[in-house]
Amino acid sequence: MSSRSALLVVDIQPDFLPGGALPVEHGDEILDSVADLMRSERFQLEVATQDWHPPDHVSFASRHKRKAPYDRIELYGHEQILWPDHCIQGTPGAELHRGLPWERVDAVIRKATDPVVDSYSAFRNNWNAAGDRPATGLGGYLHDRGIEAVFICGLARDFCVKWSAEDAIAAGFRAHVVWDLTRAIYPEADKENERSLRELGVEILESGDLPG
């Protein structure tokens, strides 16, 4: 493993695990292996992301009359899925999952803090009313430390992991998704999502394929 690599652990929070407000099916199955990877000392840096919504966030179905969770609307000219209220700032469901070795993490990027803009990617927020996707600061943080490659695991494979990988490529990093250490909200779309990531230059690999 290159010393210029970073591990990105995406949104492993109770609300995304079974029993949470927005559970990703089988999300708990990755926890032990993610913990092992975090402790492996393979990476120069480790970074976590944390969904951190204000209680009135625009992505919550409860904010929209006659809308239910998982309905879709147009927001600022782009599709927006409406979610159950989840990962609300200061609540137990928004905490980083206590079973992982967060002492290994060099930085935590909190996402979706703007009440009127959603945020999936670790690198950029979703579109705002001006048509922009403001940066979170992660790209600059990694570039300043000489990072060239990011290895991404966590939840959910088809949203925050996928968008983070796409934006990592756009920011000039080599991006790798550790596929078996992710789980999807819509697993029926896995093949299409894998294809689109590979077409962008993202490497899809399994944890057992990582160099020691």
C-alpha positions as semicolon CSV with decimal commas, in nm:
position;residue;x (nm);y (nm);z (nm)
1;M;0,000;0,000;0,000
2;S;0,132;0,342;-0,095
3;S;0,214;0,575;0,191
4;R;0,020;0,837;-0,006
5;S;-0,316;0,667;0,048
6;A;-0,610;0,750;0,274
7;L;-0,895;0,539;0,408
8;L;-1,237;0,707;0,392
9;V;-1,496;0,557;0,628
10;V;-1,837;0,682;0,520
11;D;-2,135;0,742;0,750
12;I;-2,114;0,440;0,982
13;Q;-2,375;0,572;1,224
14;P;-2,656;0,399;1,418
15;D;-2,932;0,551;1,205
16;F;-2,791;0,372;0,898
17;L;-2,764;0,035;1,073
18;P;-3,043;-0,220;1,132
19;G;-3,291;-0,074;1,381
20;G;-3,201;0,282;1,286
21;A;-3,413;0,554;1,129
22;L;-3,280;0,489;0,776
23;P;-3,143;0,135;0,794
24;V;-2,921;-0,004;0,521
25;E;-2,997;-0,376;0,501
26;H;-2,708;-0,588;0,633
27;G;-2,510;-0,274;0,715
28;D;-2,400;-0,427;1,043
29;E;-2,224;-0,708;0,856
30;I;-1,934;-0,481;0,757
31;L;-1,851;-0,351;1,105
32;D;-1,591;-0,603;1,221
33;S;-1,402;-0,595;0,891
34;V;-1,406;-0,215;0,876
35;A;-1,265;-0,208;1,230
36;D;-0,988;-0,447;1,125
37;L;-0,906;-0,231;0,823
38;M;-0,893;0,083;1,037
39;R;-0,645;-0,089;1,270
40;S;-0,431;-0,229;0,990
41;E;-0,192;0,067;0,960
42;R;-0,208;0,044;0,581
43;F;-0,295;0,412;0,531
44;Q;-0,117;0,741;0,581
45;L;-0,445;0,902;0,684
46;E;-0,791;0,789;0,790
47;V;-1,094;1,015;0,755
48;A;-1,455;0,959;0,862
49;T;-1,771;1,125;0,736
50;Q;-2,074;1,188;0,955
51;D;-2,423;1,280;0,838
52;W;-2,519;1,573;1,063
53;H;-2,860;1,714;0,974
54;P;-3,044;2,000;1,142
55;P;-3,391;1,881;1,248
56;D;-3,573;2,066;0,969
57;H;-3,355;1,943;0,683
58;V;-3,494;1,982;0,331
59;S;-3,426;1,615;0,247
60;F;-3,668;1,490;0,514
61;A;-4,008;1,377;0,386
62;S;-4,161;1,525;0,702
63;R;-4,079;1,872;0,564
64;H;-4,299;1,824;0,256
65;K;-4,679;1,811;0,257
66;R;-4,835;1,492;0,122
67;K;-4,495;1,330;0,072
68;A;-4,370;1,003;0,219
69;P;-4,019;0,869;0,278
70;Y;-3,851;0,757;-0,046
71;D;-4,073;0,976;-0,263
72;R;-3,881;1,179;-0,520
73;I;-3,910;1,549;-0,595
74;E;-3,717;1,804;-0,798
75;L;-3,492;2,029;-0,589
76;Y;-3,284;2,303;-0,755
77;G;-3,327;2,129;-1,091
78;H;-3,213;1,783;-0,975
79;E;-3,385;1,476;-0,837
80;Q;-3,406;1,462;-0,459
81;I;-3,510;1,151;-0,270
82;L;-3,702;1,234;0,045
83;W;-3,571;1,042;0,343
84;P;-3,702;0,953;0,687
85;D;-3,573;1,195;0,951
86;H;-3,225;1,062;1,032
87;C;-2,884;1,155;1,172
88;I;-3,018;1,466;1,344
89;Q;-2,748;1,671;1,511
90;G;-2,686;1,569;1,872
91;T;-2,904;1,257;1,867
92;P;-2,780;0,903;1,939
93;G;-2,857;0,796;1,582
94;A;-2,613;1,056;1,447
95;E;-2,317;0,942;1,657
96;L;-2,031;0,756;1,496
97;H;-2,091;0,388;1,571
98;R;-1,923;0,317;1,903
99;G;-1,785;-0,022;1,801
100;L;-1,524;0,121;1,562
101;P;-1,176;0,253;1,653
102;W;-1,237;0,619;1,585
103;E;-0,916;0,709;1,769
104;R;-0,745;0,602;1,446
105;V;-0,919;0,878;1,248
106;D;-0,732;1,197;1,163
107;A;-1,037;1,403;1,064
108;V;-1,417;1,387;1,064
109;I;-1,611;1,558;0,785
110;R;-1,968;1,647;0,888
111;K;-2,213;1,657;0,597
112;A;-2,562;1,796;0,532
113;T;-2,532;2,070;0,793
114;D;-2,705;2,324;0,566
115;P;-3,082;2,290;0,620
116;V;-3,164;2,364;0,255
117;V;-2,897;2,151;0,080
118;D;-2,850;1,775;0,093
119;S;-2,504;1,620;0,099
120;Y;-2,401;1,269;-0,003
121;S;-2,038;1,304;-0,108
122;A;-1,749;1,346;0,132
123;F;-1,600;1,599;-0,111
124;R;-1,892;1,818;-0,221
125;N;-2,243;1,903;-0,112
126;N;-2,533;1,837;-0,345
127;W;-2,658;2,120;-0,567
128;N;-2,778;2,441;-0,404
129;A;-3,016;2,707;-0,533
130;A;-2,732;2,877;-0,722
131;G;-2,657;2,557;-0,912
132;D;-2,329;2,500;-0,728
133;R;-2,193;2,203;-0,533
134;P;-1,981;2,364;-0,259
135;A;-1,672;2,177;-0,147
136;T;-1,654;2,027;0,202
137;G;-1,281;2,094;0,229
138;L;-1,179;1,727;0,222
139;G;-1,012;1,750;-0,118
140;G;-0,784;2,031;-0,009
141;Y;-0,710;1,859;0,321
142;L;-0,595;1,543;0,142
143;H;-0,400;1,723;-0,132
144;D;-0,217;1,932;0,128
145;R;-0,099;1,611;0,295
146;G;0,026;1,453;-0,024
147;I;-0,254;1,196;-0,058
148;E;-0,289;1,051;-0,406
149;A;-0,533;0,760;-0,356
150;V;-0,844;0,708;-0,145
151;F;-0,995;0,375;-0,040
152;I;-1,363;0,406;0,046
153;C;-1,584;0,187;0,264
154;G;-1,908;0,240;0,458
155;L;-2,272;0,330;0,395
156;A;-2,449;0,347;0,170
157;R;-2,286;0,200;-0,139
158;D;-2,529;0,360;-0,386
159;F;-2,536;0,710;-0,238
160;C;-2,266;0,849;-0,011
161;V;-2,000;0,593;-0,106
162;K;-2,072;0,621;-0,479
163;W;-2,085;1,001;-0,485
164;S;-1,766;1,021;-0,279
165;A;-1,583;0,795;-0,524
166;E;-1,705;0,998;-0,822
167;D;-1,596;1,324;-0,663
168;A;-1,261;1,178;-0,557
169;I;-1,187;1,109;-0,924
170;A;-1,301;1,459;-1,019
171;A;-1,070;1,603;-0,751
172;G;-0,769;1,426;-0,901
173;F;-0,735;1,126;-0,669
174;R;-0,720;0,760;-0,758
175;A;-1,037;0,616;-0,608
176;H;-1,097;0,262;-0,488
177;V;-1,423;0,127;-0,344
178;V;-1,382;-0,168;-0,107
179;W;-1,702;-0,327;-0,232
180;D;-1,750;-0,596;0,034
181;L;-1,719;-0,331;0,305
182;T;-2,019;-0,137;0,173
183;R;-2,392;-0,211;0,158
184;A;-2,664;-0,053;-0,059
185;I;-3,006;0,096;0,003
186;Y;-3,113;-0,030;-0,342
187;P;-2,898;-0,343;-0,402
188;E;-3,088;-0,418;-0,722
189;A;-2,891;-0,132;-0,878
190;D;-2,551;-0,270;-0,778
191;K;-2,447;-0,388;-1,125
192;E;-2,533;-0,057;-1,289
193;N;-2,360;0,142;-1,014
194;E;-2,050;-0,074;-1,037
195;R;-2,041;-0,031;-1,415
196;S;-2,074;0,347;-1,396
197;L;-1,801;0,373;-1,133
198;R;-1,561;0,161;-1,337
199;E;-1,630;0,376;-1,644
200;L;-1,517;0,681;-1,446
201;G;-1,193;0,507;-1,349
202;V;-1,288;0,397;-0,998
203;E;-1,131;0,064;-0,900
204;I;-1,373;-0,183;-0,742
205;L;-1,200;-0,432;-0,516
206;E;-1,258;-0,662;-0,219
207;S;-1,094;-0,620;0,119
208;G;-0,904;-0,945;0,068
209;D;-0,738;-0,792;-0,240
210;L;-0,584;-0,502;-0,051
211;P;-0,206;-0,514;-0,032
212;G;-0,066;-0,570;0,315
